[in-house]
Amino acid sequence: MPQLTSLALRDAAVLWHPYTQMQTAPLPIPIVRGEGSWLIAEDGTRYLDAISSWWVNLHGHSHPAIAERVSEQLRTLEHVLFAGFTHPTAVELAEQLLALLPANQARVFYSDNGSTAVEVALKMVLQYFHNQDQPARRTFLCFQNSYHGDTFGAMAVSARGAFTEPFWPLLFDVQFLDVPVPGHEAATLAQLDELLRRSDVAGFIFEPLVLGTAGMVMYEPEVLSEMLRRCHQAGVLCISDEVMTGFGRTGPLFASELLTEQPDIMCFSKGLTGGTMAMGLTTCAAPVYEAFLSHDKMRALFHGHSYTANPVACAAALASLELTRADECTHQRQRIEAAHAAFRREIEGQPGIRAVRHRGTILAVEYDPGEGTSYFSRLRDAFYQLALDHRVVLRPLGNVVYLLPPYCTTDEELGLLYDVLRRMRHLVLDFTPAPNLPEILHD
Ligand SMILES: Cc1ncc(COP(=O)(O)O)c(C=O)c1O
């Protein structure tokens, strides 16, 4: 047997990666260090992380202020169970977050990641009605093409797409609404009115303003506020899944700040710890929490994880929140947003470009491969490779290529990213689909 020296070869012998067809995927790129917006490979190659490592990183990799706080916490208290016990960083983080969130949010429930934050939210809604002797209310409304995670409840309220097909028979039924993209608002509101006539609707879960995995599909706060208003009139609880949009991604600290009607429940993860480690949390308004208060122990929320409110993760979150709230971070986000807007003006309407969208630090370019659009998947692979060839990490969503960079990304680094997007336009113009090749799906 050859000696497995490179990290990638050792990985290939023992590991199984997410969203990856292990038989055909190329070897993974071994990253040994992170610095600002850059990932540094075993061989010294530097890659610009244009998608913040799956949308988690806010202030750059291996940030010294977060590292300092985390290592201090590790030496003080690494973990303690969170039923019957508490600790300072969990309390401090909850206090700070509630002061920043919409005023109706009253309680924080910790968990482990975005999917578990969503599971907790769904269970809060179902048990809210159960505890009030209305168990028939158990239908969720959600957007077509939405994505809320990979656990079973989260999959159930997400799109019925290729990734979940093996599990469809086991996913509970939900009712899908069209996303109220500009021009489609009235149609979605009419769909919502129709569904709200039913007596079994319990909750409406949504990605506020930007549906990430769907292809960075964007819609406006006014129509979302109106949807929430109508849900509330019908006694339906609203869950805002801010797992991707939270902590400044859409401009303000939270997308919900742009709404005039507030959600009852909110989900967070990803940027919560600045991209340092896994943690999720679900917050709720007082009436939701109060529906669980009783002399009957069985009305409690029976959900928890071994690492609930891990002190080290809470410390990372506190350090990241301090950085996010600083003026410097606001300026960084405004600078990125302005640069995105200027680039959008440059390429919008050019041949090969179908649409360009941006909100906050998120920019999405929808390329137009012309006829034969079912060959997106191979175009996606070509985009991915082109980016890597230019030492940029991107994960195109079919024909949509998006940037979601760490806030510390400089103007010069943004310039490199826009240059790759320009090259992709030329690639699209030269692209000829090979019709006989089977399609390979990717996220
Ligand atoms: C809106 C949204 N909700 C939930 C999730 C699931 O988060 P996690 O991957 O941490 O389970 C994601 C992940 O991309 C997401 O974008």
The ligand as a Tripos MOL2 file, in Angstrom:
@<TRIPOS>MOLECULE
LIG
   16    16     1     0     0
SMALL
NO_CHARGES

@<TRIPOS>ATOM
      1 C1        -31.9690   29.5840    6.0390 C.3       1 LIG1
      2 C2        -31.2950   28.3780    6.5880 C.ar      1 LIG1
      3 N1        -31.8530   27.7130    7.5960 N.ar      1 LIG1
      4 C3        -31.2610   26.6320    8.1420 C.ar      1 LIG1
      5 C4        -30.0690   26.1530    7.6460 C.ar      1 LIG1
      6 C5        -29.4390   24.9260    8.2600 C.3       1 LIG1
      7 O1        -28.3240   25.2810    8.9880 O.3       1 LIG1
      8 P1        -27.2010   24.1750    9.3770 P.3       1 LIG1
      9 O2        -26.4910   23.8620    8.1140 O.co2     1 LIG1
     10 O3        -26.3650   24.8560   10.3970 O.co2     1 LIG1
     11 O4        -27.9420   22.9980    9.9370 O.co2     1 LIG1
     12 C6        -29.4470   26.8190    6.6000 C.ar      1 LIG1
     13 C7        -28.1670   26.3250    6.0450 C.2       1 LIG1
     14 O5        -27.7240   26.7000    4.9990 O.2       1 LIG1
     15 C8        -30.0760   27.9380    6.0350 C.ar      1 LIG1
     16 O6        -29.5400   28.6160    5.0130 O.3       1 LIG1
@<TRIPOS>BOND
     1     1     2 1
     2     2     3 ar
     3     2    15 ar
     4     3     4 ar
     5     4     5 ar
     6     5     6 1
     7     5    12 ar
     8     6     7 1
     9     7     8 1
    10     8     9 2
    11     8    10 1
    12     8    11 1
    13    12    13 1
    14    12    15 ar
    15    13    14 2
    16    15    16 1
@<TRIPOS>SUBSTRUCTURE
     1 LIG1         1 GROUP 0 **** ****
